Amino acid sequence: MEHRPQELLVELIRSSSYTAKEVSQRSCVNESSLSRFLQGKQDLKSRDFFAVLESFSEEEQERYWAKYRSSGEGWRSLIMTASPEDFEEICRLMAEWWASRSQKASPKSRNFTDSPKAEVVL
């Protein structure tokens, strides 16, 4: 069965013990935007989508990604069909993710990420 990422997130929210208001507070996503998203009236912006997903425990996030991977919809096709604004935001989020991981890395790998060739320009 094929699910869109948004449908999987709605499923995660509804199956959780959190109310929409609690998810809104935990993720810092506007409550009315989240409500419209849950009603299927609008999609979330990429940043809000990932903020909501990250407001859940690692275990719940892993369940989301496992369902996503088994859904048949690949991340490559999602990126290739993203709007220019969403693509820019995806790149920014990836750069932030990479930067946060490289700060935790060993000194050898940190030296690599500090090199001018490793800079990310958006």
Number of C-alpha atoms within 10 A of each C-alpha: 5 11 14 12 18 15 16 17 22 16 13 17 19 13 9 13 10 13 11 17 15 13 22 21 14 15 19 13 19 13 16 12 17 23 15 13 18 20 11 12 10 12 16 16 14 17 15 18 18 14 17 21 19 14 17 19 10 11 9 16 16 12 14 18 15 11 15 20 12 12 15 12 14 11 12 9 9 13 14 10 11 14 11 11 11 15 16 14 16 16 16 16 15 13 16 13 11 13 15 11 11 17 12 10 13 9 11 8 12 15 12 12 17 11 9 8 8 10 10 13 7 8
